Amino acid sequence: MSQTQGDNARDKDRRASRTARSARSVQSSQPSRVVRASTLVKQNEQDASSQDIAAQLREKVTVRPKTIDFDKRRKEQKSARRLYWAKRVSILVGVLGVLAFGVWALLFSSWLKVESDQIRISGAGTWARIEKIQALTNGQVGRSLLLVSDAQLATQLDAIPGVASADITKDYPHGLIVRITEETPTAQLLAQDTKQYTAVDAQAQQITTYKDAAAGIPVITVPTTRSGLKNQAVLESIAVLSDMDAGMRGQVTQTSARTQDSITTALNSGYTVVWGNSSSMSTKRAIVAKVIQQLQAEGTNSGTIDVSAPSRPIIK
């Protein structure tokens, strides 16, 4: 029995020895591998970097509770609103500033102001007094042309005796062009005290005074100009003359009236016309024109035509 155990032990030792030799043979047959220090350093760095990334990911993944500061939030909102309105106010102030400058430049600066030497007046001087016209136009000096009312100035000029119409043109940047159409006087009053003539318009307004009679304008003799313009007969005579057409009025050489209902005119054709007053003048004019035509056709170059009662004209 002991011999058998000894044999078994020897067999195990032999197998172990063979196994060891076989292992050494395999190791000797494989090539040897050299590990460099730099490779180990890089591996260590990569391992450390991987650990850092993993730590960062863990921090991001970690859910932290969010705390809201309401006071701070309200302050931020107020600050944003203030900034919003500050911008809007700044824009508004800028726009208003531009508008204010534009208004000042156009209306109150010297850029468009009327200058006296840039006002040109034409068409006046015979009957319309140039001084009265200049007094009105010079009132616009210093004003912006944009503030000058053409219509208003023309209306004011039209009211001047001797002015039939006025046309105003703005001549930028500083001028006014005034074109006057004069009105031929309706009559001229011969004052016995001064021996001077005063031209008057259809409204009995004085136009101008002069020494020598103007041709083609009817003459009314009065004691004085002032008294004549207050006399009802004289005023009615002016009304009769103003209702005549220009052709007939140009033939009148003399006008007289004892009363306001006895207006009489002498024509340069040799006829005398008794008008009475200024009523029904269109009918009276037509009758006078027709009668004169008939008289001339008959060869009668003088006579008196009384149309004071137009329904019953009288020829003498």
C-alpha positions in Angstrom: 0.0 0.0 0.0 2.8 2.3 0.9 4.6 1.4 -2.3 1.5 2.3 -4.4 1.2 5.7 -2.7 4.9 6.4 -3.3 4.4 5.6 -7.0 1.5 8.0 -7.2 3.5 10.7 -5.6 6.3 10.3 -8.1 3.8 10.4 -11.0 2.4 13.7 -9.8 5.9 15.2 -9.4 6.7 14.2 -13.0 3.5 15.7 -14.4 4.1 18.9 -12.5 7.6 19.1 -13.8 6.4 18.6 -17.4 3.7 21.3 -17.0 6.3 23.8 -15.7 8.7 23.0 -18.6 5.8 23.5 -21.0 4.9 26.9 -19.6 8.4 28.1 -19.7 8.7 26.9 -23.3 5.5 28.9 -24.3 6.8 32.1 -22.5 10.1 31.8 -24.2 8.4 31.4 -27.6 6.4 34.8 -27.3 8.2 38.1 -28.0 8.8 40.4 -25.1 6.8 43.8 -24.9 8.5 47.1 -23.7 6.1 49.7 -22.0 7.4 53.3 -22.3 7.0 55.9 -19.5 5.3 58.5 -21.8 2.6 56.0 -22.7 1.9 55.5 -19.0 1.7 59.2 -18.4 -0.8 59.7 -21.3 -2.9 56.9 -20.0 -2.9 58.4 -16.6 -3.9 61.8 -18.0 -6.7 60.2 -20.1 -7.9 58.4 -17.0 -7.9 61.7 -15.0 -9.7 63.6 -17.8 -12.3 60.8 -18.0 -12.8 61.1 -14.2 -13.2 65.0 -14.5 -15.8 64.6 -17.3 -17.7 62.0 -15.3 -17.6 64.4 -12.3 -19.0 67.3 -14.4 -21.7 65.1 -15.8 -22.7 64.1 -12.3 -22.9 67.8 -11.3 -25.1 68.6 -14.3 -27.3 65.7 -13.7 -27.7 66.7 -10.1 -31.0 68.6 -9.8 -30.7 71.7 -7.6 -33.8 73.6 -6.3 -34.2 77.0 -8.0 -34.7 80.0 -5.8 -36.6 83.1 -7.2 -35.9 86.5 -5.8 -39.1 88.4 -6.3 -37.8 91.8 -5.1 -34.9 91.6 -7.5 -37.2 90.5 -10.3 -39.5 93.5 -9.6 -36.6 95.9 -9.6 -35.4 94.5 -12.9 -38.9 95.0 -14.4 -39.1 98.6 -13.1 -35.7 99.3 -14.6 -36.8 97.8 -17.9 -39.9 99.9 -17.9 -37.9 103.1 -17.1 -35.5 102.4 -19.9 -38.4 101.7 -22.3 -40.2 105.1 -21.5 -36.9 106.9 -21.4 -36.3 105.9 -25.0 -39.8 106.8 -26.1 -39.5 110.2 -24.4 -36.2 110.8 -26.0 -37.6 110.1 -29.4 -40.6 112.3 -28.7 -38.4 115.2 -27.5 -36.2 114.8 -30.6 -39.2 115.0 -33.0 -40.7 118.0 -31.1 -37.3 119.7 -31.3 -37.1 119.2 -35.1 -40.7 120.5 -35.5 -40.0 123.5 -33.3 -36.9 124.3 -35.3 -38.9 124.0 -38.5 -41.6 126.3 -37.3 -39.1 128.9 -36.1 -37.1 128.7 -39.3 -40.2 129.1 -41.5 -42.2 131.6 -39.5 -39.9 133.6 -37.3 -36.4 133.5 -38.7 -35.1 135.8 -41.3 -35.1 133.1 -44.0 -38.5 134.1 -45.4 -39.1 137.6 -44.0 -40.5 140.3 -46.2 -38.1 143.1 -47.0 -39.2 146.6 -47.9 -36.9 146.8 -50.9 -38.3 143.6 -52.3 -41.9 144.9 -52.5 -42.8 145.9 -56.1 -45.9 147.9 -56.9 -47.2 148.5 -60.4 -50.3 150.0 -62.0 -50.9 152.8 -59.4 -50.2 156.5 -59.3 -52.8 158.1 -61.5 -55.9 157.7 -59.3 -54.9 155.4 -56.5 -52.6 157.1 -54.1 -49.3 155.2 -53.9 -48.7 156.3 -50.3 -51.8 154.5 -49.1 -50.8 151.4 -51.0 -47.3 151.5 -49.5 -48.7 152.0 -46.0 -50.5 148.6 -46.3 -47.7 146.7 -48.0 -45.0 148.0 -45.6 -47.1 146.6 -42.8 -46.0 143.2 -44.0 -42.3 144.0 -43.7 -40.6 141.7 -41.2 -43.3 139.0 -41.4 -42.7 135.6 -42.9 -44.1 135.2 -46.4 -45.9 132.2 -45.1 -47.9 134.4 -42.7 -48.9 137.0 -45.3 -52.5 136.5 -46.5 -52.8 137.3 -50.2 -56.5 137.5 -50.0 -56.6 139.7 -46.9 -54.0 142.1 -48.3 -55.8 142.3 -51.6 -59.1 143.1 -49.8 -57.4 145.9 -47.9 -56.0 147.3 -51.1 -59.3 147.1 -52.9 -60.8 149.3 -50.2 -58.4 152.2 -51.1 -60.3 154.8 -53.2 -59.1 154.6 -56.8 -58.2 150.9 -56.7 -60.5 148.7 -58.8 -58.7 145.5 -57.9 -55.4 144.3 -56.5 -53.4 141.1 -57.3 -50.8 139.9 -54.8 -48.0 137.4 -55.7 -45.4 136.2 -53.2 -41.9 136.4 -54.6 -39.8 134.1 -52.4 -37.8 134.4 -50.4 -38.3 138.0 -49.4 -40.6 139.8 -51.9 -44.1 140.8 -52.8 -45.4 141.7 -56.2 -48.5 144.0 -56.1 -50.4 144.7 -59.3 -53.0 147.4 -59.1 -55.9 148.0 -61.5 -57.0 151.6 -61.0 -60.7 152.7 -61.0 -61.6 155.6 -63.1 -63.3 158.2 -60.8 -67.1 158.5 -61.1 -67.0 162.3 -60.8 -64.8 165.2 -60.0 -65.9 167.9 -57.6 -65.0 171.5 -58.4 -64.7 173.4 -55.2 -65.6 177.1 -55.6 -63.5 178.1 -52.6 -60.2 176.5 -53.8 -60.8 176.2 -57.5 -59.4 172.6 -57.2 -60.9 169.4 -58.4 -61.3 166.3 -56.2 -61.9 162.9 -57.8 -64.4 160.7 -56.1 -65.4 157.1 -56.6 -68.9 155.5 -56.8 -69.1 155.5 -53.0 -68.3 159.2 -52.9 -64.9 158.5 -51.4 -62.2 161.1 -52.1 -59.4 159.7 -54.4 -57.1 162.7 -55.0 -57.1 166.4 -55.5 -55.6 168.4 -58.4 -55.8 171.8 -60.1 -56.8 171.0 -63.7 -59.9 169.0 -64.7 -59.4 165.5 -65.9 -60.8 164.7 -69.3 -63.7 162.3 -69.6 -64.9 162.6 -66.0 -68.1 164.4 -65.1 -67.8 167.6 -63.1 -70.0 168.6 -60.2 -69.6 172.1 -58.9 -69.9 172.5 -55.1 -69.2 175.3 -52.6 -66.5 173.3 -50.8 -65.5 169.7 -51.1 -66.5 168.9 -47.5 -69.9 170.5 -47.8 -70.5 168.9 -51.2 -69.8 165.4 -49.9 -72.5 166.0 -47.2 -75.1 167.3 -49.6 -77.8 164.8 -50.5 -78.2 166.2 -54.0 -74.5 165.8 -54.7 -74.5 162.3 -53.3 -77.5 161.4 -55.5 -75.7 162.9 -58.5 -72.7 160.6 -57.9 -75.1 157.6 -57.6 -76.7 158.5 -61.0 -73.3 158.8 -62.6 -72.1 155.5 -61.2 -75.1 153.7 -62.7 -74.3 154.9 -66.2 -72.3 152.8 -68.5 -68.8 154.0 -69.1 -69.6 155.2 -72.7 -72.4 157.5 -71.6 -70.6 158.7 -68.5 -67.7 159.7 -70.7 -70.0 162.0 -72.6 -71.1 164.0 -69.5 -69.6 167.4 -69.3 -71.6 168.9 -66.5 -73.8 167.7 -63.7 -76.2 169.8 -61.7 -79.0 169.3 -59.2 -81.2 171.8 -57.3 -82.6 168.9 -55.2 -81.9 165.2 -54.9 -84.8 164.5 -57.3 -83.6 166.8 -60.1 -80.3 165.4 -61.2 -79.4 166.8 -64.7 -76.5 166.0 -66.9 -75.2 167.8 -70.0 -73.7 165.5 -72.8 -71.0 166.6 -75.2 -73.3 165.5 -78.0 -75.6 168.5 -77.3 -78.3 166.8 -75.3 -79.4 167.4 -71.8 -80.8 164.6 -69.7 -83.0 165.1 -66.6 -82.7 161.9 -64.6 -84.6 162.9 -61.5 -83.0 160.5 -58.9 -81.0 157.3 -59.1 -84.0 154.9 -59.1 -84.8 152.7 -62.1 -81.6 153.7 -63.8 -81.4 150.7 -66.1 -84.8 151.6 -67.6 -83.9 155.3 -67.8 -80.6 154.5 -69.6 -82.4 152.4 -72.2 -85.0 155.2 -72.9 -82.3 157.9 -73.2 -80.2 155.8 -75.6 -83.3 155.1 -77.8 -84.5 158.7 -77.8 -81.0 160.0 -78.7 -80.8 157.5 -81.6 -84.2 158.7 -82.9 -83.3 162.4 -82.6 -80.0 161.9 -84.4 -81.8 159.9 -87.1 -84.1 162.9 -87.5 -81.2 165.3 -87.6 -81.9 166.8 -84.2 -78.5 167.3 -82.5 -79.7 169.0 -79.3 -82.6 168.9 -76.9 -83.7 167.9 -73.4 -84.8 164.4 -72.5 -86.7 164.2 -69.2 -86.8 160.6 -67.8 -87.5 161.5 -64.2 -90.7 159.6 -64.7 -89.6 156.8 -67.0 -93.1 155.7 -67.8 -93.8 159.1 -69.4 -90.5 160.4 -70.9 -90.6 164.1 -72.1 -88.6 165.4 -75.0 -88.1 169.2 -75.4 
